[in-house]
Each structure stands twice: as C-alpha cells, then as structure tokens.
Amino acid sequence: MTANDAPNDAAPGPAAKKPAGDPRDLPDVSDLTIGVLGGTGDQGRGLAHRFSRAGHRVIIGSRSAERAREVAADDLLSGTGVEGDDNAGCARRSDVVIVAVPWDGHAATLTALREELAGKLVVDCVNPLGFDKKGAYPLRPEEGSAAEQAAALLPDSRVTAAFHHLSAVLLCDPEVAEIPIDVMVLGESRADCEIVQALASRIPGMRGIFAGRLRNAHQVEALVANLISVNRRYRAHAGVRLTDV
C-alpha cells in the first residue's frame, strides 16, 4: 500500500473535524508590516498595491528614497498608505521583506543589505530568466536558485521563496478584485512558510500552499518561462492552480 492509498479517516466530509496540525490552519498576520525591495518595478508595485488593499502597512524600497516616494505617490498607490524609502530603510522598518528586484541586481542588493535583513523573514520572488529570439528560458544560478542564493548571502535571515507566478498586469489593475491563483511557498522553516502562506491568502482569490524546501525552488522559478510562453501564445495572464489541496 502506498501513502496515497492509505485510508484517511479524518477528512471524508464537511462535518469531519480537522486533524491536529491541519496545514490549512494558518497564523494571523494582519498586523505585519511588509517591505518590498524593488517596489518601484511593476511586480513590486503590484504586490504593494494588493497588500495595502488587504490592510497591511507597506513600505516600498528603492536604491533612491526619492524614487520610492515618487512611486508611493503615483496613481496606483496614492492614498493607500504605502510609504517609500531607500532599500536599507525599507528593510529595517519591515517585519517581512519581499525581494522583487531584477535578477541581475539580486546578489548585489542582498549583499548590501545583509545587516538590515538580519533576523527578518525574507521572501524571495525573483525568477532568474534569460531571453533570446526563441523566448524566455530559465537560468540556473551557481547556488541552485535565486532563493538559495539569497539564503547563502543572508545567513542571519529567514529566507523563503514565494510569489513567482503572479501577473504584474493583474496585480497592478485596480479593477481586478480577485486573482485566482495558488502561491507555492518554499522554505526550511515550516513556521516561516506558514506566515508567508497566510500573507498570500490575504489577497482575495489567492492561496498560499507549502511546496517544499528551498532546494526545490529552481523548478518553481523556472516555471515562469513556461508561463511567459503560455501568456504570449494565448494573450493571457496565466497562473497556477494546484488540484486536490
């Protein structure tokens, strides 16, 4: 008998009680301040927009504090309470820091912020991709993935990986009320992953799903190349939904 064949006496119907330690029981994260490094880019702005709409205090970071404040005051974020600061200030003032910087600046940005990010929960959503006339293709960093590179560069931080498969177009569209997508969350600490899962689930339509340890991050990051091909072929904003979870 395989694990999938084993009987499950705890979950047959809606009246069944959840088993102890049910993975769907997530912590209350409503009071966390979220920082977004790379918050002046489309994905960063979109995440800032969504989390501010969910009631979080959000700080976007940039190499230039002035540039970050300009973006915090633009049409999308103006009036939402989103603040702008330089990257160091964003990291220091936030409980959870999302890394949404371009891949070519990933290592340098994190190296410069090692002290400010010490002890922080860091969520890496960077996708190492290359582009040529055939389209997008995944790159394989020496460490294995962007998330593993972040963990190597930030030994005193709690590094997770998530938010890779989100359409910046949908995130930044204020007319889109819900984004029906599953966010795969990876990390070494189950408790840290549950915090990130809970944050993902704060955005209407999204679910945060635990998807393994950081050593499995490469294929999650690489899948974005496939989604880009799907979106170009079908003129869509495709994401990922996991079945039977």
N, C-alpha and C positions, 0 to 999 in steps of 0.2 A: 504494500500500500504506500503510495506517495503522499507527500504532505498535502497536495491538492485533493487527494481522495479521502483524507481523514475526515471523520464526521465533525461537524461544528454544531454543538448543542446550544450554543449561546445566541445564535443570530437568526433563527428561521423566520421571524415575522416582526411586524411593527410593535407588537406588545412585549417582545423579548427585552430583558434588561441588558444594558451594555455590560460587557465583561470588564473586570477591573483592568485599569490601564488602557482603556479603549483609545486607539490612536486618533480618533476624531475629537477627543476632549482636548481642547487647546487653551492656553492661558489667556487671561485678559491683558491685552497690550494697548488698550486705548489711551493710556497716559504717556506712551513713549514718544520722545522727540526723534524725528527721523532726519538724518542728514543725507544729502545726495551729492556726492562728488561727481563732477561732470554734469551738474544740474542745469547748465546753460545749453546743453545739447537736447535734441528732440526727445530722446528716451528719458533723460533726466528730468526735463520739464514736465513730460507726461506723467511720470511717477510722482513728482512733487504735486502736480495738479490733483491726481487721484487720492493721494494720502491726505492732502489738505481737505478735500471734499469729505473724506471719511472722518474728519475731526482731529487729525494729528497736527501738532506743531511741526513745521517742516522748514529746514534750512538748506538752501542750495549753495554749493561751493563752486568756486572757480579759481583759477590762478590769480585773477583780478577781482578783488572785493567789489570794485565799482561795476564791473561787468555783471557780477552775480546780482547786485542790487538792481541793475537795469532790467535784467530778465525777471526778477521777482516782481517788478512793477509793470511788466508787459500785459497785453490784453488777456492772455490766458490766466496768469497768476495774480493779477492786480485785484486787491480786495479779498483775497483768500487767507491772508495772514502769513503767507510764505515769506521768509526772510532770505537775504543774500549775504554772503560773507566770503572771505578767501577760504581756500581749502583747509588751512590749518584751523581757522576759527570754526568752520563747519564741523570738522572732526571733533574738536574739543567740546562743543556745545551740544552734541547729539548723543543719544543713547544707542541708536542703531545707525550705522553708516552704510549706505548703498554706494557701491563703486560702479559708476556708469560712464567711465572715461573711455576715449578711443583706445584700441588695443596698443597702438604704437606709443602711447604715453602711459600705459598701465604700470610698468615696472618703476619708472622714474617717479610717478606720482606717489605710489605707495612707499617707496624707499624714503622719500622726503617727509612722509607723514608717520613714520614708524612710532615716534614718541607720542604724537597726538592720538594715534589709534590704539595705543596700548590699553588693554583691558576692555576695549569696545567690541561689540558684536558687529562684525563686518560682513556685508552681503555683497558678494561679487557677482555681477551680471554681465561681465564683459565676454564677448564672443570673438576669439581670435580667428579672423577670416582673411582670405586673400581674394582678389578679384582679377579676372582676365577676360579675354573675349568669349570664353565659354561660360562665364558667370562666376558665382561665388563658390569658394571651396574652403574647407577647414584647414587651419594651421595647427601644428602640434608643438606647443612650447616645450622647451627642454624639461621643465618640471612635470609635464603631462597635460596641463590645462591652465587656463588663466587663474582658476580658483586655487590650484595647487601652487602656482607661482605666488599668489597673494599670501597663502599660508607660510611659504618659505620666507617671504620678505617681511612678514608681520608675526614673528614668533610669540609676541606677547598679546596678540589679538585673538578673538574667537571668530574664525573665518568660516563662513558658509557660502553656498552658491545658490542663486535663485533668480527669477525674473528674466530668463534668457529669451523666451519665446513670445514676447509681447510686441504687438504692433505699435510703434510710436504714433502712427496716424490715428489709431483708435484712442490711445492714451491721451492725446492732445485735442481730441474732438469733444468740446463741451456738450454737444448734442447727444453723444453716446452715453446713455445712463448705465449700462451694464456691459461688461466684457466677459463673455462665457469662455473661460479658459482655465486649465489646470496649470499651476506653477509648481514645477518639480524643485524640491529643496534638498540640498545635499550638505553634509557636514559630519564632523567627528563627534559632536555632542548632540544627543537626541533632544535635550532640553533647549539648546540653542536653535535647532531646526524647528522645534515646535513654536518658538517665538516667531520665527520667520514665516512659518505656515500660517500662524494666526494673523500676522500682518497682511499676507496675501489675501486672506479671507475677509479682510476689512473692506476690500474693494468689491463692490457689487458684481456678482457673476463669477468671481474668481474663487478657486480653491487652492490651498497650499497642501501639497502631497509630499511626504517623505520619500526620497528616491535613492537613498544610499549614501555612502561615504564620499569624500572628496576625490578618491581615486577613480570614481565613476563620472566625474564631471566632464571629461573630454567629450564623450559622446552626446551629452546634453548640450554642450556649447556647439558642437559640430552640426547638430540637427538644424541649426539656424540656416545653414547653407541650403539645406533641402527646402525649408520653408520659404526662403527667398525665391527659389525656383518655382515653387507652387504659386506663390503670390504673383510673380511676373507672368506665368502662363495663364492663370485664371483671373488676373486683375482682382485679387482678393487680399484679405488681411488674415490669413490662416494662422491658427494657433494649435494647441494640443489639448485633447481631452483623453483622460485615462478611463477605461471601462472597468466595471465591477469593483469600484472602490467607493 
